[in-house]
Amino acid sequence: MVESQKILVINPNSSERISGQIRDAVAAVDPRVEVVTSIGGPPAIESDDDVAAAVAPMIETAEDSPAAAYVVACFSDPGLEFLRATTDVPVFGIAESAIHTAIALGDKVGIISSVADSLPRHERYWSQLGVADRVVADIPLGLGVLELDTPAAYEAALAAGRDLLAAGADVIVLGCTGMTHMESRLQEELGMPVIDPCRAAVSAARRALEEAR
């Protein structure tokens, strides 16, 4: 029997280090949340091929771990619609949740992404969600998912945030789970809202479960 309020966060890549960062990020929102790693997924999800390769193992992970709500914790939201079609519980993608959180807080959104290859995929997604006109820019750091936990990566993100501010953004979304640890520091230094997508999705999932009670 599934615990009625259990939220399962699935990291679709196979990096336990990234799962640990996600776990630290969402614990501040809800310490009851469970974070699991999709062991069969790619080591990092950066290219379109990585996104495609992540879907089947992520779905299998969800099927093996019943929950009251699921969060797909990759900014490409791989397999999100498929998982929604195969379960009768709420499913949240971190990119979708983050962008909706951001547009509720500001008029223009800036995205900080990991690699340039992800930008066309993001642009297609914003158009699909009907929010493309709210995104002023998406700046890649040129660093892979597993390269974002260094002082140099933070300085690059801070510089990108300043560029987004100059471009007209009044809220910033961190476009990768590898950036979760940067949220509070960037928000303080930039003086504007910075959205961690994992926290945004868990908050949305928790609200959905509470409203359904």
N, C-alpha and C positions, 0 to 999 in steps of 0.2 A: 504493500500500500504506500502511495506517495504522500509524503508530508505536505499538507495543504498549502504551505507557504514557501516551499523549497524552490529557490532559484538556482539553476545550474548555469554557470558561465563556462563555455567551451572555448578554449584556445585552439583554433584550427591548425596552428602550426605545431610542430613536435618539440619545440623548445621549452624545457621545464624552467629555464631562466625567465623567459617571457611570462610563463604562467605565474611564477613567483611575483613578478612585478604587477601583474593584473591583480593577484590576490591582495597584495599590499594596498593597491589603489582602491579596490572595492570594499575592503574591510572597514574603511572609514564611513562608508555609506550604510552597509549592513553586514555585520560580522557573521551572520548566519549563512551568507552566500557560499556556495561550494564552487571552486574553480578546478576544472579538469583539463588535461592536455590530450589533444587528439594525436595519439602516438603515431598513427599512420600518415599524418599530414606531412607536408614538406617542412624542412628545417626553418624556413622563413617564407613569408608570402609577399612577393614583390612584383612578379610578372603576371601576365594573364594566364600563363601556363601553371604557375603556382596556385593561382586562384582556382583553376579547374581541378587541379590535383588535390586540393584541400576538401572538396565537397563531399565525396563518398566517405572518407574516413570520419569527417565531422558528423555526418548523418548517422553513421554506425555508432559513434561515441554517444550521441543523443539517445539512440535506441537502446543502448546498454545501460543508460542512466536515467530512469524516469524522474521527472520533476514537474512542479506546478507551473514553471515558466523557464524558458531558455534564453540565454544571451549568447549570440555569436560574436566572439571577441576578436575580430579582425576588421580593419577599416574598409576592406573591400566587401564586407558582408557576404562572404561566399556561402552559397547554398541556402540563403535566408528564405527565399520564397518556396524552395523545395521543402525545407523543414516545416514551414508553416502549412504546407499542403498535406503533410504526412502526420501531423499531430493535431490534437484538439486543444492544446494549451497555448498561451501567448508566447510568441517568439520575437525577440528584439535583436536588431543589428546595431552595432555600436556606431557605425557611420550615420545611419538613418536617425538614430536617437540623438546623436550629437548635433546634427545639422538642425533638427527641429528644436532642440534646446537652445541653440545659438540664435535662431531667428526669432525666438520668443524674447530674447534679451537685447537684441540689437537690430539695426537696419541692414548693415553690411557685414558679411562674414569673411574672415580670412582663414585660410587653411595652411598649416605647416605639415608637409608630407615628408616621407623618408627619401624616396627615389623618384627621379623624373619619369620613369616608366609607368608609374601609377597615375600620373596626371590625366591622360586621356580616359582612363577607366573611371576616375573620379568625375570628370566632366560629363561623361555619359550618364552616370548615376544621378548627378544633381539635376540633369534634364529630366530623367525618368521620374524623379521625386517632385519635379515642378518648382525647384528652388534655385535654378541656375542663375537667375537674375539677382539673387541676394549674395552671391559669392563674388567678391572683388578680385581675389587672386588666390592661387594655390602655389606655395613656394616649396620646392623640394630641397632637402638639405644635402642630397648626394651621399647619404649614408644608409646602409642597410639596416633592417630591423634589429639585428644583433650588434649594431655599432653605435647605438644611441644612448649608452649609459656612461659616457665619458664627459669630463669638463669641456672638451672641445666641441662635443655634440651640443651641449647646453648653450655654449656661446654662439654656435651657428643658429640654434633655434631662437635665441634672443635677438640676433641680428635680423632673422626672418620676421620675427614679430614686429620689430621696429619698422621694417619695410612695409609690412601689411598695414600698420597704423598709418604710415605716410600715404598709402594707397587708398585710405578711406575706411578701413575696417574698424568697427567699434566692438567686435567680439571675435575671438580667435578659437578655432577648433584644432586640437592636436590630432593629426591624421595618421596615427600609428600607435599600437599598444606599447611599443618600445619607448614612448615619450611620457608615459603615465606619471613618472616621478618628477616631471618638470612643471606640472600644472601650477602649484601654489607659488613657486618661485617666479615663474614667468608672469603670473597675474600680478604679483607684488611689484616686480620691476617695470612692467609695461603699464600698470595702472588701468587695466581694462579686464573684462571677463575673459578667462581662458577655460575652455571646456575640455575636460578629459572624457573621451568617448565611452570608456568602460564604466565610469561612474554615472554618466548620463543614461546609459542603457539599463544599469542595475536600478537606478532611481525610477525609471519608467516601468520596469518590471514590477518593482515593489508597489508602485501606485496602482498598477493594474490588478494585482492580487488583492490589495486592500479594498479596492472599489468593488471587486467581485464577491467579497465576503458577505 
